Amino acid sequence: MHRIVKSHLNDFKEQYSITGTEDRIFESFLNFSVFRKFCLNNIDPNVLRYDGEDPGIDGVMIFIGDEYVSSPEEVQEAFSGRKREMEVFVIFTQAKTSEKWDKSEITNFQSAILDFLSESSLYPHSEYMKNQKCIFEEVLKNVGKIKGGKPIADCYFSTTAPPATTKEILAARDAMRKSISDTGLFSNVDVILLNRDSLIPLWKSTSGGTETTLPILGSAAFIKAPNISEAYVITCRANDFINNVLKDETGKLRQSVFDQNVRDFLGSDAEINSEISSTLDDKSKQVRFGILNNGITLISPDIRMSGLELFIKDFQIVNGCQTSNVLFEHSHSIDDDTTLMLKVVETSDQNVVDDIVKSTNRQAKVNEDQFLSTINTTKKIEQYFNIRGKDADHRLYFERRTNQYASHENVKAVRLFDIRELARCFSSMFLDKPEIASRYPNKLTKDSVDIVFNPSYNEEVYYVSAFSLYRIKMLISNGRVEAKFGKLRWHIIMAIKYYLLGEQKIHLNSRKIEEQCAKIEKFISSNEEDVVSIISRLCSEIVEIDNINSDNLKSTTLVQNIKQNTLKFRKENPPPKNNSLGTINI
């Protein structure tokens, strides 16, 4: 492995507490880097790699819009109730640590993908690959709801070699693209040969460091306002906005810059977008686009104006998602004299960001009640997390906004919880919904968001459930709990609650919940061998882990069995007294 790549790999290993051989860690490194290109959700990199028989593919990831789907049921959920067609990406990865290109390895990758795509695979498949195959088959059942009528395939083959230049390797790439295209399953196929020069920027982009320089035609500054460093109204060429702001380095749309919008792109057929399209299609109107359109609002913590250039970093488009997407779709037909108006605001104050998001989305025809209450509740949780970690060992970070801690080098990713991950922790431990957290996590921040983030709940329940998951992950990472229990982590934190509290009634908005949470924290924090041994034995005795697969992970029967087995284990092995527990030391 090239030394520079190895240095970044070590950073990744430390940030996410990844264990395993160098080859296996490199698989996680590649899969995570590619994952974050399509989706900014926090995810444990360990779940993106698999154990078992290797057919020649190191990872398969499927994204519907900007959502990662991890089960066939999530595919159904993503498509249900959608009036517009969704863009679907099917991602295949293969990671090689070698500093040389090998045609046979590319050919093997190609063969493995073709076998995966066939109706009856001949290659051996692990439980992970079987699940990904089921997800893909579910996608194909919904092609009528997919933009373009078919999904898009991106195949990433990575080495630590210099860029490929030999005809043999480039021909192997082209042959692979053609063979996968010939299956007729995809509207577009791309084969990306990642080398040490292109892999490192992909990894570095996972921290959210999106930055760009935009040529402008003119600007006017707003007067100074509290907690806003700078703000401008800007006119620019639409093409410059598309190429410098909307497109990433591969020419694809930067979905991540719309993360703080209440609603995503409504599709070209929506009335508002149809009107924008008709303006762009009419050359006599297109030249007046900057005057006819309401413009786009961007927020950024770092704006620098230099003459007729604007530098922006870690930016979000909080108003103008529809306009931006339609512009991107029409990029091939937009003239250089087509202009656009932007409102650009520099602020690092999250309250100001919230106010801007609320204000811009009040102008949209969406039901905001649930959205706004979630903002207020999660803001309180964020404030609680900021004061809750009484020492470095107990410090956790709640990332209420995407990439909120991107510039904080001292914040380890393993201690970082975004809204989706926190919802999974809380729902597993206190709502007895580990099967939802495991197999249908997107439900928790959509249909059930008002239940998960109820403003009456004591904030401590969110912290303790997150800290419990963090400790379980660390015990697995340190080899003190077997790695095979990682897939059951959501069920385990529920079991920890039942082991310590039995069947005590839990009222999430009561004073007693603080005492119950303190008992959980004291136990899970302990580094005493006796306590760690209890956790390890609990994991082994509540379930036959070798019988766990993707089907029973979503089963409520499994949840009930684990609960009953935990209560039985508790009766036979009473919890230690609080004053006998040691302290954390990892």
C-alpha positions, 0 to 999 in steps of 0.5 A: 500500500502506498504510504500516503494512502496508508496514512489516511487509512490510519486516520480513518481507523482511529476516527471510526475505531475500525478493527481487522486486517489492513485489507479489510480496513481498506474495504471499509475505507473505500465503501465509506468514502463512496457512501458519503459521496451519495449520502451524508447520513452518519453510518458505522463503516463496519456495516458497509463490509461483510464477512463470509464468502467473497464473490469478488465484490467488496460492497454493494450500496443502493441509494434512492434519491439521497437515501441509502436503503438497507432492506427491501422494505426500505425500498418499498417505503422509499417509493410509496406515496411518491408522485415523482420518479426517483433517481436510483444509484446501484454502487459496486465496489472492489478494493485492492491495496496493491500499488499496481494495476492488474487486468485480471482483478478488474475482469474478476470484478466484472464477472462478479457483478454480472453474476450478481445481476443474473437471475440465478447467481452461480457465485457463493454469496454471504448473508450480506450479498443475499440481502443486497441482491433482494434489495436490487430485485425490489428496485427492479420491481419498481422501475416505473417509479425510477427516473429514466425507467432504470437505475444507474450503475457506478462501479468503483475499482480502487487501488493505491497505484498511480493513475491507470494509463496503459491500454490494457487496463483502460480497455478492461475498464471499457469492456466492463462498462459495455458488458454491464450496459449490455444487461439492459438493466441500467440507464447508464453505467460508469466504471471508475478506476480510483487511484491513490490520487483520486481516492484521497480527495474522495476520502477527505470529502467525507468530512464535508469540506465542500468548497468552490469559487464562483465567478460573479457579475455583480454584488450588493452587500446587506447592512450589518446584522447580529450574528451574521458576518457578511451577506450579499445579493449576487448576480452570476451566470447560470452556467457558472452556478451549475458548473461551480456550485451544483456539480461535483468533480464527476459532473454529478449533482451535489445532493448534499447541498440540499440537506437543510431543505424541508422538501426535496426536488418535486420532479420536472412535472410539478407545476412550479418546475414545469414553469421554470422549465418552460422559461428555460426552453424559450430562448426569448424568456431564458435571457430574462431568467434572472429577473423572472426567477425568485433566486436562490439562498445559500448559507455558509460559515465561510464566505470570501469576496475578492473582486468578481469572485466568491469563495464559499465553503461548507455551504447549503442551499436552503431556498431554491432546491427546485430552481437548482434541480431544474437548472441542472437538468437543463444544463446542456441548453442554457446560454452564457447570457442566462443569469441568476440571482443569489442571496448568500449569507455567512453565519456560524450561529445555528440559531440564525441558520434555523431562522433562515431555514424556517423563514425560507420554508414558510414561503413553501407550500409544505406542512411545517408543524412537524418540521419546526417542532423537530427543530426546536426539540433537537435544538434542546437535545443539542444544548443538553449534549453540549453540557452533558459530557462531564469528562472526555470519556463521556463526551458525545456530540449531537450533530443537529446539522449536517457536517456541523463538526466537520472543521472540529479535528478533535471530534472523533467520528465514533462519538458523533451522532446525527439525528438519524443515528440518535433516533435509532439509539433512543427507539431501540433502548426506550421504545423497544423498537430495535427491529425498526432501528435495524431494518427501517431506520428512515421511518424513525425520522419520517412517519414516527418523528413526532414520537421519537423527538417528543418535546416532553421527553427528558433529554437524558434518555437520548444521551444515555441511549447514544452512550450505550451504543457508543460503549457497545461499539467500543467493546466490540472494537477492543475485542472484549465483545465478539464482533459477530454481535455488531449486527445485533447492537440495537437489540443489545442496548434494549437488553441492557435496559431490561437487564438493569431495570427489569420490567420497571415502568418507564415514564420518559418525562418523569424525574424517575427516568433520571435515576433509571438512566443513571443506573444504565450509565453507571453500568455501561461505563464500567471497565471492570472485567466482571461487568464486561464479562456480564455484557459479553455473556448477556449477548451470548445467552439472549440469542443464538447469534449464528441463526440471526439473518436479515429476515429475523432482524426485522421480526418483533418475535425476535424482540420479544424473545430477547426481552424474555431471555434477558429477564431470565438472565437477570434473574439468574445473574442479578445486576451488580450494585452501583457502588461496586462498579468501576469507572470507564477507562478505554 
